[in-house]
Amino acid sequence: MRDPLIEEFEQALDEYRAADWEKVGLKAGKFCEIAYCVCAGHATGTYESSPSKPSNFPQACQKLEQHNGTKGRSLCMQVPKLLAALYELRNNRAIGHVSADVSPNHMDAELFLRGMKWVMGELVRNYSQLPLADSHAIVEAVTARTFHMVWSSGDIRRVLEPAKTSGQKVLILLYAEAKPVTVAQLQAWVEYKNGTDFKRKVLKDLHKKALVHFDEKAAIVQILPTGQAHVEKSGLLVTK
């Protein structure tokens, strides 16, 4: 279960950097399910071949407490209690639901990310077979603060890494929006002065590389699956 756990964790980091707060919550839910399976394997001594979702997540987490005397409080009580809390927040707040209230997605995303980082740190502490100094360095790296790449205020968006090229900024912004954006809006966000050059040198080049779909007639741009994969795998969302 190590690989799927790390995958969900890394994707949550990417969504956080892109300021897509709702997706951070969605990833947190999957992360909790996998992390629970790891804790259950530790508690019972039998690990499942693949992650599965317990029918009653809070109850399943609570049942692990009975093993704390022999298997320790960390993975039998402390981590499961946090997983249950995060799972409750993911399932019964604004994540994935329509609401007329002020959206709590950003504040919840902050908690989700810190919680996931703490759980990952505990798993490293419990499972690492590396020398103490190396294990400590990994925990410090995992729990270090993560900065988001896109700042938003109303209809304004800014990439918080000025050194990125215009093409990179376009990909980051489209990845964060996860929906079609007008050329005019995108040009304003990138702060590209010449509209003709923006379409010819930036958008058409990305379209040719099959990273975005640029509908010149409709004047809209949207990121393609290949562009999403490129953003995630090339480190574009990592601040320097």
C-alpha positions in Angstrom: 0.0 0.0 0.0 3.0 2.3 0.1 2.8 3.3 -3.6 -0.9 4.3 -3.6 -0.5 6.1 -0.3 2.5 8.2 -1.6 0.6 8.8 -4.9 -2.4 10.3 -3.1 -0.2 12.3 -0.9 1.8 13.8 -3.8 -1.4 14.5 -5.7 -2.8 16.3 -2.7 0.4 18.4 -2.6 0.0 19.3 -6.3 -3.7 20.3 -5.8 -2.7 22.4 -2.8 0.1 24.2 -4.7 -2.5 24.9 -7.5 -4.9 26.3 -4.9 -7.6 23.7 -5.8 -8.8 23.4 -2.3 -11.7 21.1 -3.1 -9.5 18.5 -4.7 -7.2 18.6 -1.7 -10.1 17.3 0.3 -11.0 14.6 -2.2 -7.4 13.4 -2.2 -7.4 13.5 1.6 -10.4 11.1 1.7 -8.5 8.5 -0.4 -5.4 9.0 1.6 -7.2 8.3 4.9 -8.6 5.1 3.5 -5.2 3.8 2.5 -3.5 5.0 5.7 -6.2 3.2 7.7 -5.3 -0.1 5.9 -1.7 0.5 6.8 -2.6 1.0 10.4 -4.9 -2.1 10.4 -2.1 -4.2 9.0 0.3 -3.0 11.7 -2.3 -3.7 14.4 -3.4 -7.1 13.3 -0.1 -8.3 11.7 -1.9 -9.0 8.4 -1.7 -6.5 5.5 -4.2 -6.6 2.7 -2.8 -6.9 -0.9 -4.6 -3.7 -1.9 -6.3 -0.8 -0.1 -10.0 -1.1 0.7 -12.6 1.2 2.3 -14.1 -0.1 5.6 -17.9 0.1 5.6 -17.9 2.2 8.8 -14.7 4.3 8.8 -15.0 5.8 12.3 -15.9 2.5 13.9 -13.1 0.7 12.1 -10.6 3.2 13.3 -11.9 2.9 16.9 -11.5 -0.9 16.8 -7.8 -0.5 16.3 -7.5 0.9 19.8 -7.7 -2.6 21.3 -4.3 -3.4 19.9 -2.5 -0.4 21.4 -1.2 -2.4 24.4 0.9 -4.7 22.1 1.4 -2.6 19.0 1.7 0.9 20.4 -0.5 4.0 20.6 0.8 5.8 17.5 -0.7 3.6 14.8 -3.4 2.0 16.9 -4.9 5.2 18.5 -3.3 8.5 17.6 -3.1 8.1 13.8 -6.5 6.4 13.5 -8.2 9.1 15.6 -6.8 11.8 13.2 -7.8 9.8 10.2 -11.4 9.5 11.5 -11.4 13.3 12.1 -10.1 14.1 8.6 -12.5 11.6 7.0 -15.5 13.2 8.8 -14.5 16.6 7.6 -14.0 15.4 4.0 -17.4 13.7 3.9 -19.6 16.2 5.8 -18.4 19.7 4.8 -18.5 21.6 1.6 -16.1 19.2 -0.2 -18.1 17.7 -3.1 -21.4 19.4 -2.0 -23.3 22.5 -3.1 -23.7 25.0 -0.2 -25.0 28.5 0.3 -22.6 29.0 3.2 -19.2 30.7 3.0 -17.0 28.0 1.6 -14.7 26.4 4.1 -12.7 24.6 1.5 -9.5 26.6 1.8 -9.3 26.4 5.6 -10.2 22.7 5.4 -7.5 22.2 2.8 -4.9 23.6 5.2 -6.0 21.1 7.9 -6.1 18.2 5.5 -2.6 18.9 4.3 -1.1 19.3 7.7 -2.9 16.2 8.9 -1.7 14.1 6.0 1.8 15.4 6.5 1.7 14.4 10.2 0.4 10.9 9.4 3.2 10.5 6.8 5.7 11.6 9.4 4.3 9.0 11.9 4.5 6.3 9.3 8.1 7.1 8.5 8.9 7.1 12.2 7.3 3.7 12.7 8.5 1.9 9.6 11.8 3.5 8.6 14.8 1.2 8.7 17.2 3.9 7.8 19.8 5.4 10.2 18.2 7.7 12.7 19.6 10.9 11.1 18.3 9.9 7.7 14.9 9.0 9.0 14.8 12.4 10.9 15.6 14.2 7.6 12.8 12.5 5.8 10.3 13.4 8.5 11.5 17.0 8.4 11.1 17.1 4.6 7.7 15.5 4.7 6.3 17.9 7.3 7.9 21.1 5.9 5.5 23.8 5.0 4.1 23.7 1.5 3.4 26.9 -0.4 0.7 27.2 -3.1 1.7 28.4 -6.5 -1.4 30.3 -7.6 -2.9 33.3 -5.7 -6.5 34.2 -6.4 -8.7 37.1 -5.4 -12.1 37.3 -7.0 -11.5 37.1 -10.7 -7.7 37.7 -10.4 -5.1 35.0 -10.6 -1.3 35.3 -10.2 1.4 32.7 -10.5 3.7 33.3 -7.4 6.8 32.3 -9.3 7.8 35.2 -11.6 10.7 33.2 -13.1 8.3 30.9 -14.9 7.9 31.4 -18.6 4.6 32.6 -20.0 3.9 29.1 -21.4 4.5 27.6 -18.0 2.3 30.1 -16.3 -0.5 29.3 -18.7 -0.2 25.6 -17.9 -0.2 26.3 -14.2 -3.2 28.6 -14.3 -5.2 26.2 -16.5 -4.3 23.3 -14.3 -5.5 25.3 -11.3 -8.8 26.4 -12.9 -9.6 22.9 -14.3 -12.0 24.5 -16.8 -11.9 26.5 -20.1 -10.6 30.0 -19.7 -11.0 32.9 -22.2 -7.9 34.1 -24.0 -8.4 37.6 -22.7 -8.6 36.4 -19.1 -5.6 34.2 -19.5 -3.5 37.0 -21.1 -4.4 39.3 -18.2 -3.4 36.7 -15.6 -0.1 36.1 -17.3 0.4 39.8 -17.8 1.4 39.4 -21.5 1.1 42.8 -23.2 0.8 41.8 -26.9 -2.3 39.8 -27.6 -1.3 38.8 -31.1 2.1 37.4 -29.8 0.4 35.8 -26.8 -1.8 33.7 -29.1 0.9 33.0 -31.7 4.0 32.4 -29.5 2.4 30.9 -26.4 -1.0 29.4 -27.0 -0.4 28.0 -30.5 2.8 26.5 -29.3 1.2 24.8 -26.4 -1.6 23.6 -28.7 0.9 22.2 -31.2 2.5 20.3 -28.3 -0.9 18.9 -27.4 -0.7 20.3 -23.9 -3.7 22.6 -24.3 -6.6 22.9 -26.7 -6.7 26.5 -28.1 -10.0 27.2 -29.8 -9.1 30.4 -31.6 -12.6 31.0 -33.0 -14.2 30.8 -29.6 -11.2 32.4 -27.9 -11.0 29.9 -25.1 -8.2 27.6 -23.9 -8.3 24.5 -21.8 -5.7 22.1 -20.5 -5.5 18.6 -22.0 -4.8 15.4 -20.0 -1.3 15.5 -21.4 -0.9 19.0 -20.1 -2.1 18.0 -16.7 0.3 15.1 -16.6 3.1 17.5 -17.7 2.4 19.9 -14.9 2.3 17.2 -12.3 5.4 15.4 -13.4 7.7 18.3 -14.4 7.7 20.0 -11.0 6.0 23.2 -12.3 4.0 23.5 -9.1 7.0 23.4 -6.8 8.2 26.8 -5.6 11.9 27.4 -5.4 
